Amino acid sequence: MDETPMRARAVVDLAALRANVRALRAAAPKAELMTVVKSDAYGHGMVPCARAARAAGADWLGAATPEEAFALRAAGDTGRLMCWLWTPGGPWRQAIEADIDVSASGLWALREAVAAARACGRTARLHLKADTGLGRNGCQPADWPDLVAEARAAEAEGAIRVTGLWSHFACADEPGHPSIAAQLSVFHEMVAHAERAGLRPEVRHTANSAATLTVPESHFDLVRTGISTYGISPSPELGTAADFGLRPVMTLSAALASVKRVPGGHGVSYGHRYVTPGETSLALVPVGYGDGIPRHASGTGPVLVAGKWRTIAGTVAMDQFVVDLGGDTAAPGDEAVLFGPGDRGEPTAEDWARAVDTIAYEIVTRISARIPRVYVGEDGGTGN
């Protein structure tokens, strides 16, 4: 690892990521596996993480936006790649020419994909998305017959190949939630209708990380694993990352910028929301909401400094926050660990999520590009 002093760094353990991919493959041994690398691989760095996932056996990569998919192709990825978040007038032709699987949730999207395929003389690889109950993207059951019929006609013409039928769960991270079985039932019905109409998809898929780990009947032909790839449990109610044989991939740390003694009664940071209870030492951690540290972590966010958990003292500013060391000592340049796997007693991303009433997905994904990513474990695909 590069030991050049840095204000802050996010160390990304690619060996851990490869091991997580293998663990997820083992959780769904009869299905292919898609590693989802959207939003810069949940903040971990899309291209290095995609390469590590491929090395560990990921059959597919998943991206949300066309721009993400194009970046993967530009980086040299040639495997199966799906992109699902489209808006009217999107770069369909470029995606088709790059052999990217696209998705349609309605007739407008199907028609734009068909027009682009005709224009470039290529057969588009297209997945039809069913809204089985999430209420976001996807085709409602009442509109499904028309979408399927038009897709089948375009397939017969040679403009498209319907390579996938898919959906997404609303509550797979809530064990036993009745919507899980309800959505599975609707998906079975919608797939059966499509197959009766003559569609023969390569893959049927609806399982996210939570369903991959806990709902085996949802695996079908392909599972899509996002947050679990990065060693974070999709829900504490389901179990910890360790319970599923996963290891957190990112460790976020910073070098203390200042340590000083102050008297009791001294206000700290904007608004003086924290006032020192007595004479103490204050340490300045040089990261803030400009780096993705939640401002609402003011007074609650946990940090490991000088061998102990500390809580952010006062308000998180754009570039910095303060911790109260009490009677302990530290020096400028000493390490403050915001989160990591927990091996050294540091908080985890899940600890941060609890502290600020959010989910660990958001904690890692929001870490900004101003924090350098430092990759370790790149040598080889064993992940040992």
C-alpha positions as CSV (number, residue, x, y, z in Angstrom):
1,M,0.0,0.0,0.0
2,D,1.2,3.5,-0.8
3,E,2.4,5.0,2.5
4,T,2.7,8.6,1.2
5,P,1.1,10.8,3.9
6,M,-2.4,11.9,3.0
7,R,-5.0,14.1,4.6
8,A,-7.4,11.1,4.4
9,R,-7.7,7.9,2.5
10,A,-10.2,5.2,1.7
11,V,-8.4,1.9,1.6
12,V,-10.2,-0.6,-0.6
13,D,-9.3,-4.3,0.0
14,L,-9.7,-6.0,-3.4
15,A,-8.8,-9.4,-1.9
16,A,-11.7,-9.1,0.5
17,L,-14.0,-8.1,-2.4
18,R,-12.9,-11.2,-4.4
19,A,-13.6,-13.4,-1.4
20,N,-17.0,-11.8,-1.0
21,V,-17.8,-12.5,-4.6
22,R,-16.9,-16.2,-4.2
23,A,-19.0,-16.4,-1.0
24,L,-22.0,-14.9,-2.9
25,R,-21.5,-17.4,-5.7
26,A,-21.6,-20.2,-3.2
27,A,-24.9,-18.8,-1.7
28,A,-26.5,-19.2,-5.1
29,P,-24.7,-22.1,-6.7
30,K,-27.2,-22.8,-9.5
31,A,-27.5,-19.2,-10.7
32,E,-25.2,-16.9,-12.6
33,L,-23.9,-13.9,-10.6
34,M,-24.1,-10.2,-11.5
35,T,-21.8,-7.9,-9.5
36,V,-23.5,-4.5,-9.3
37,V,-20.9,-1.7,-9.6
38,K,-23.3,1.3,-9.9
39,S,-22.5,4.7,-8.2
40,D,-18.8,4.1,-8.5
41,A,-19.1,0.6,-7.0
42,Y,-21.0,2.0,-4.0
43,G,-18.2,4.5,-3.5
44,H,-15.4,1.9,-3.7
45,G,-14.2,2.7,-7.3
46,M,-16.0,1.1,-10.2
47,V,-13.2,-0.1,-12.5
48,P,-10.9,-1.7,-9.9
49,C,-13.8,-3.4,-8.2
50,A,-15.3,-4.6,-11.5
51,R,-12.0,-6.1,-12.5
52,A,-11.7,-7.8,-9.1
53,A,-15.2,-9.2,-9.3
54,R,-14.5,-10.6,-12.8
55,A,-11.3,-12.2,-11.4
56,A,-13.4,-13.9,-8.7
57,G,-15.9,-15.3,-11.3
58,A,-18.6,-12.7,-11.7
59,D,-20.6,-13.6,-14.8
60,W,-22.2,-10.2,-15.3
61,L,-21.6,-6.7,-14.2
62,G,-24.6,-4.3,-13.5
63,A,-24.6,-0.6,-13.9
64,A,-27.5,1.9,-13.4
65,T,-26.7,4.6,-16.0
66,P,-25.5,4.3,-19.6
67,E,-22.4,6.4,-18.7
68,E,-21.4,3.9,-16.1
69,A,-21.7,1.0,-18.6
70,F,-19.7,3.0,-21.2
71,A,-16.9,3.6,-18.7
72,L,-16.6,-0.1,-18.1
73,R,-16.4,-0.8,-21.8
74,A,-13.8,1.9,-22.1
75,A,-11.8,0.3,-19.3
76,G,-11.7,-2.9,-21.4
77,D,-14.5,-5.0,-19.9
78,T,-15.9,-7.2,-22.6
79,G,-18.2,-9.6,-20.6
80,R,-21.9,-9.5,-20.1
81,L,-22.9,-6.1,-18.8
82,M,-26.4,-4.7,-18.1
83,C,-27.5,-1.1,-17.7
84,W,-31.1,-0.5,-16.5
85,L,-31.8,3.2,-15.9
86,W,-32.9,4.9,-19.1
87,T,-34.7,8.1,-20.0
88,P,-36.2,9.2,-23.3
89,G,-33.6,10.1,-25.9
90,G,-30.9,8.1,-24.2
91,P,-27.8,6.7,-25.9
92,W,-29.5,3.4,-27.0
93,R,-27.5,3.1,-30.2
94,Q,-24.1,3.5,-28.4
95,A,-25.1,0.9,-25.9
96,I,-26.3,-1.6,-28.5
97,E,-23.1,-1.1,-30.5
98,A,-21.1,-1.7,-27.3
99,D,-22.9,-5.0,-26.7
100,I,-24.5,-3.8,-23.5
101,D,-27.7,-5.4,-22.3
102,V,-30.4,-2.7,-22.0
103,S,-33.7,-2.6,-20.2
104,A,-37.2,-1.6,-21.0
105,S,-40.0,-1.0,-18.5
106,G,-42.5,0.4,-21.0
107,L,-43.4,0.7,-24.6
108,W,-41.6,4.0,-25.1
109,A,-38.3,2.4,-24.0
110,L,-38.8,-0.7,-26.1
111,R,-39.6,1.5,-29.2
112,E,-36.5,3.6,-28.7
113,A,-34.3,0.5,-28.4
114,V,-35.9,-1.0,-31.5
115,A,-35.3,2.2,-33.5
116,A,-31.7,2.4,-32.4
117,A,-31.1,-1.3,-33.3
118,R,-32.6,-0.7,-36.8
119,A,-30.5,2.4,-37.2
120,C,-27.2,0.6,-36.5
121,G,-28.1,-2.7,-38.0
122,R,-27.4,-4.6,-34.8
123,T,-29.7,-6.8,-32.7
124,A,-30.2,-5.2,-29.3
125,R,-29.9,-7.4,-26.2
126,L,-32.9,-6.3,-24.1
127,H,-34.4,-7.2,-20.7
128,L,-38.0,-6.5,-19.9
129,K,-38.6,-5.3,-16.4
130,A,-41.8,-6.2,-14.5
131,D,-43.1,-4.2,-11.6
132,T,-44.2,-6.9,-9.3
133,G,-44.8,-4.6,-6.4
134,L,-41.9,-2.2,-5.8
135,G,-43.7,0.6,-7.5
136,R,-40.6,2.2,-9.1
137,N,-39.5,1.3,-12.6
138,G,-41.0,-1.7,-14.3
139,C,-44.1,-2.6,-16.3
140,Q,-47.3,-3.0,-14.4
141,P,-49.1,-6.4,-14.8
142,A,-52.0,-4.8,-16.6
143,D,-49.6,-3.3,-19.3
144,W,-47.4,-6.4,-19.5
145,P,-49.3,-8.2,-22.3
146,D,-48.9,-5.2,-24.7
147,L,-45.2,-4.8,-23.8
148,V,-44.5,-8.5,-24.3
149,A,-46.4,-8.7,-27.6
150,E,-44.5,-5.8,-29.1
151,A,-41.2,-7.1,-27.8
152,R,-42.0,-10.5,-29.4
153,A,-42.8,-8.9,-32.7
154,A,-39.5,-6.9,-32.6
155,E,-37.7,-10.1,-31.8
156,A,-39.2,-11.9,-34.7
157,E,-38.1,-9.0,-36.9
158,G,-34.5,-9.4,-35.6
159,A,-34.3,-6.0,-34.1
160,I,-34.0,-7.2,-30.5
161,R,-33.3,-10.4,-28.5
162,V,-35.1,-10.5,-25.2
163,T,-32.3,-11.8,-23.1
164,G,-33.8,-11.2,-19.7
165,L,-37.0,-10.9,-17.7
166,W,-36.5,-9.3,-14.4
167,S,-37.9,-7.5,-11.3
168,H,-36.8,-6.1,-8.0
169,F,-37.9,-6.7,-4.4
170,A,-39.2,-4.0,-2.1
171,C,-38.7,-5.6,1.3
172,A,-36.3,-8.6,0.9
173,D,-34.2,-7.1,3.7
174,E,-37.1,-7.6,6.1
175,P,-37.2,-11.3,7.0
176,G,-40.6,-12.8,6.4
177,H,-42.2,-9.7,5.0
178,P,-45.4,-10.8,3.1
179,S,-44.5,-8.7,0.0
180,I,-41.6,-11.1,-0.7
181,A,-43.9,-14.1,-1.5
182,A,-46.4,-11.8,-3.1
183,Q,-43.8,-10.4,-5.5
184,L,-42.4,-13.8,-6.3
185,S,-45.9,-15.0,-7.2
186,V,-46.5,-12.1,-9.5
187,F,-43.1,-12.6,-11.1
188,H,-43.9,-16.2,-11.8
189,E,-47.1,-15.2,-13.5
190,M,-45.5,-12.5,-15.6
191,V,-42.7,-14.7,-16.7
192,A,-45.2,-17.5,-17.6
193,H,-47.1,-15.0,-19.7
194,A,-44.0,-13.9,-21.6
195,E,-43.0,-17.5,-22.2
196,R,-46.4,-18.4,-23.5
197,A,-46.1,-15.5,-25.9
198,G,-42.9,-17.1,-27.2
199,L,-40.1,-15.3,-25.4
200,R,-37.2,-17.4,-24.3
201,P,-34.9,-15.3,-22.1
202,E,-31.4,-16.3,-21.3
203,V,-31.9,-15.2,-17.7
204,R,-34.8,-14.5,-15.3
205,H,-33.7,-12.5,-12.3
206,T,-35.2,-10.8,-9.3
207,A,-32.8,-11.5,-6.3
208,N,-30.9,-8.6,-4.8
209,S,-28.2,-9.1,-2.1
210,A,-30.8,-9.8,0.7
211,A,-32.7,-12.3,-1.5
212,T,-29.5,-14.0,-2.7
213,L,-28.5,-14.6,1.0
214,T,-31.9,-15.5,2.4
215,V,-34.6,-16.3,-0.3
216,P,-33.2,-19.2,-2.4
217,E,-36.5,-19.6,-4.2
218,S,-35.8,-16.2,-5.8
219,H,-32.5,-17.1,-7.4
220,F,-33.9,-18.2,-10.8
221,D,-31.1,-18.0,-13.4
222,L,-29.2,-14.9,-12.1
223,V,-28.7,-13.1,-8.9
224,R,-27.7,-9.4,-8.6
225,T,-25.4,-8.6,-5.7
226,G,-24.6,-5.0,-4.8
227,I,-23.9,-4.0,-1.2
228,S,-23.0,-7.5,-0.1
229,T,-20.1,-7.5,-2.6
230,Y,-18.5,-4.8,-0.5
231,G,-18.8,-6.7,2.7
232,I,-21.8,-5.0,4.1
233,S,-24.9,-6.8,5.3
234,P,-28.1,-5.7,3.3
235,S,-29.9,-5.6,6.7
236,P,-28.8,-6.0,10.3
237,E,-32.0,-7.9,10.8
238,L,-30.8,-10.6,8.5
239,G,-27.4,-11.0,10.1
240,T,-24.0,-9.4,10.2
241,A,-21.6,-9.4,7.3
242,A,-19.6,-12.0,9.2
243,D,-22.7,-14.2,9.6
244,F,-22.7,-14.5,5.8
245,G,-19.0,-15.0,5.4
246,L,-18.5,-11.4,4.1
247,R,-15.8,-8.9,5.0
248,P,-16.1,-5.1,4.7
249,V,-13.9,-3.8,1.8
250,M,-13.4,-0.1,2.7
251,T,-11.5,1.5,5.6
252,L,-11.8,5.3,5.9
253,S,-9.2,7.1,7.9
254,A,-7.6,10.5,8.2
255,A,-4.5,12.1,9.8
256,L,-5.1,14.4,12.7
257,A,-4.5,18.0,11.6
258,S,-4.3,19.5,15.1
259,V,-4.3,18.6,18.7
260,K,-4.5,21.2,21.4
261,R,-5.4,21.8,25.0
262,V,-8.4,24.0,25.8
263,P,-10.0,25.0,29.0
264,G,-13.4,23.9,30.3
265,G,-16.4,25.7,29.0
266,H,-14.8,26.1,25.5
267,G,-17.3,26.0,22.6
268,V,-16.5,23.7,19.7
269,S,-17.3,24.2,16.0
270,Y,-20.2,26.0,14.5
271,G,-23.1,26.9,16.8
272,H,-21.2,25.8,19.9
273,R,-23.4,22.7,20.1
274,Y,-20.6,21.1,22.1
275,V,-19.0,22.8,25.1
276,T,-16.0,21.2,26.8
277,P,-17.0,19.9,30.3
278,G,-13.5,20.6,31.7
279,E,-9.9,21.2,30.5
280,T,-9.3,18.7,27.7
281,S,-7.5,18.0,24.5
282,L,-9.3,18.5,21.2
283,A,-8.2,16.7,18.0
284,L,-9.1,18.0,14.6
285,V,-10.0,15.4,12.0
286,P,-9.7,17.0,8.5
287,V,-12.7,15.5,6.8
288,G,-16.3,16.9,6.6
289,Y,-19.5,16.9,4.6
290,G,-17.5,17.9,1.5
291,D,-15.9,14.5,1.8
292,G,-19.2,12.7,2.4
293,I,-19.2,12.7,6.2
294,P,-22.9,13.3,7.1
295,R,-23.5,16.7,8.7
296,H,-26.2,14.9,10.8
297,A,-23.3,12.9,12.3
298,S,-22.7,16.0,14.4
299,G,-22.5,14.8,18.0
300,T,-23.1,11.2,17.1
301,G,-20.6,9.9,14.6
302,P,-18.1,7.4,16.1
303,V,-14.3,7.6,15.4
304,L,-11.3,5.6,16.7
305,V,-8.6,7.9,17.9
306,A,-5.8,7.1,20.3
307,G,-7.0,3.6,20.9
308,K,-10.6,4.6,21.9
309,W,-13.9,5.2,20.3
310,R,-14.7,8.9,20.4
311,T,-17.9,10.7,19.3
312,I,-17.8,13.8,17.1
313,A,-17.8,16.8,19.3
314,G,-20.1,19.5,17.9
315,T,-20.9,20.3,14.3
316,V,-19.5,18.6,11.3
317,A,-18.1,21.3,8.9
318,M,-17.4,21.1,5.2
319,D,-13.8,20.0,5.6
320,Q,-13.3,19.0,9.3
321,F,-14.7,18.0,12.6
322,V,-13.4,17.7,16.2
323,V,-13.2,15.0,18.8
324,D,-12.7,15.4,22.5
325,L,-9.8,13.3,23.7
326,G,-10.5,13.9,27.4
327,G,-7.4,13.0,29.3
328,D,-5.8,11.1,26.5
329,T,-3.0,12.2,24.3
330,A,-2.4,12.3,20.5
331,A,-0.3,14.2,18.1
332,P,-0.8,15.8,14.7
333,G,-0.5,13.1,12.0
334,D,-1.9,10.3,14.2
335,E,-4.6,8.2,12.6
336,A,-8.3,8.6,13.1
337,V,-10.2,5.7,11.7
338,L,-13.8,6.5,10.9
339,F,-14.9,3.0,9.8
340,G,-13.5,-0.3,8.6
341,P,-13.9,-4.0,9.1
342,G,-13.7,-3.6,12.9
343,D,-10.5,-5.7,13.3
344,R,-8.7,-3.0,15.2
345,G,-11.7,-2.0,17.3
346,E,-12.7,0.7,14.9
347,P,-16.3,1.5,14.0
348,T,-17.9,-0.1,11.0
349,A,-20.0,1.5,8.3
350,E,-23.0,-0.2,10.0
351,D,-22.0,1.6,13.3
352,W,-22.1,4.9,11.4
353,A,-25.5,4.0,9.9
354,R,-26.9,3.4,13.4
355,A,-25.4,6.6,14.7
356,V,-27.0,8.8,12.0
357,D,-30.2,6.8,11.4
358,T,-29.5,5.7,7.9
359,I,-28.3,2.6,6.1
360,A,-24.7,1.5,5.6
361,Y,-25.2,1.7,1.8
362,E,-25.4,5.5,2.1
363,I,-22.4,5.7,4.4
364,V,-19.9,4.1,1.9
365,T,-21.5,5.4,-1.3
366,R,-21.5,9.1,-0.2
367,I,-17.7,9.2,0.4
368,S,-16.6,11.8,-2.2
369,A,-14.0,11.7,-4.9
370,R,-12.0,14.2,-2.8
371,I,-10.9,11.2,-0.6
372,P,-8.3,9.2,-2.5
373,R,-9.0,5.5,-2.9
374,V,-6.0,3.3,-2.2
375,Y,-6.2,-0.2,-3.5
376,V,-4.7,-3.2,-1.7
377,G,-4.9,-6.9,-2.5
378,E,-4.6,-6.4,-6.2
379,D,-2.0,-9.2,-6.8
380,G,-3.9,-12.1,-8.1
381,G,-7.4,-13.5,-7.9
382,T,-7.2,-15.8,-4.9
383,G,-8.4,-13.3,-2.3
384,N,-6.4,-15.1,0.4
